[in-house]
Amino acid sequence: MRWFKPNLNSIYSLLGRTAPQTSPAAAFSTEAVRQMMLETMTAIGLEHSQPQVYHRIFFAQDIQALWYARSDLMTALASEHGESFAQEKIALVSSRFDGLLPSSLKYREPPHLL
């Protein structure tokens, strides 16, 4: 019999803590970002050709999970429509993260898009 059954859904569970609670405003902002990312995919039909990316965004737990899902979205967009198209879309999505992330995760505009 095991005494310790870790719930490996997050780093907080490994530390024996619960995830921090988010405010209703932050939860609303998270959903707005999620919707923008999903709409970006559905507008060009990627939800069928890239279902794993769509599900990762759809089931992301928090704003940081969505931030890291941007790289998958970038890859999916670039594979279907080219890198310059993907960079433009990701720049729009990334602008929605303003004020929602720690400063260490801030988006920096690529030099050629300035």
SVG drawing of the C-alpha trace seen along z (x, -y; Angstrom):
<svg xmlns="http://www.w3.org/2000/svg" viewBox="-15 -49 30 51">
<polyline fill="none" stroke="black" stroke-width="0.4" points="0.0,0.0 1.3,-3.4 1.0,-6.2 1.9,-9.0 0.0,-9.2 1.1,-12.4 -1.2,-14.3 1.2,-15.3 -1.0,-17.9 1.2,-20.8 4.4,-21.8 2.2,-22.8 1.0,-19.3 4.6,-18.0 5.2,-20.5 2.1,-19.4 0.3,-22.7 -2.7,-23.7 -2.6,-26.0 -3.0,-29.7 -6.5,-31.1 -7.1,-33.6 -9.3,-36.6 -12.5,-36.7 -11.0,-39.5 -7.9,-37.3 -10.1,-34.3 -12.1,-36.5 -8.9,-37.7 -7.6,-34.1 -10.8,-33.1 -10.5,-36.1 -7.0,-35.0 -8.1,-31.4 -10.9,-32.4 -8.6,-34.6 -6.2,-31.7 -8.9,-29.2 -10.5,-31.7 -7.2,-32.1 -7.1,-28.4 -10.7,-28.0 -10.6,-31.0 -8.1,-29.1 -9.3,-25.6 -6.5,-24.4 -8.8,-22.8 -9.1,-19.7 -5.5,-19.5 -3.9,-20.3 -6.3,-18.9 -3.6,-18.3 -2.8,-22.0 -6.4,-23.0 -7.0,-20.7 -3.9,-22.0 -5.2,-25.5 -8.8,-24.5 -7.8,-22.6 -5.0,-25.0 -5.3,-25.5 -4.2,-29.1 -2.7,-32.1 0.9,-30.7 -0.2,-27.4 -1.7,-29.5 1.5,-31.5 3.5,-28.3 0.9,-27.0 1.7,-29.9 4.8,-28.1 2.6,-25.2 0.2,-27.6 3.1,-29.3 4.3,-26.0 0.8,-25.0 0.3,-28.4 3.8,-28.3 3.4,-24.8 0.1,-25.7 0.7,-29.3 4.3,-30.2 6.4,-31.8 5.7,-35.5 1.9,-34.9 2.4,-33.0 4.6,-35.7 1.9,-38.3 -0.8,-36.3 1.3,-35.4 2.2,-39.1 -1.6,-39.9 -2.2,-37.0 0.8,-37.9 -0.4,-41.5 -3.5,-40.1 -1.2,-38.8 -0.2,-42.3 -0.6,-42.7 -1.5,-39.0 2.0,-37.5 5.0,-38.0 7.6,-40.4 10.0,-37.5 7.5,-36.2 6.8,-39.4 6.6,-39.3 9.3,-41.1 8.5,-42.1 10.8,-40.6 13.0,-43.4 11.6,-43.0 8.0,-43.5 8.7,-46.8"/>
</svg>
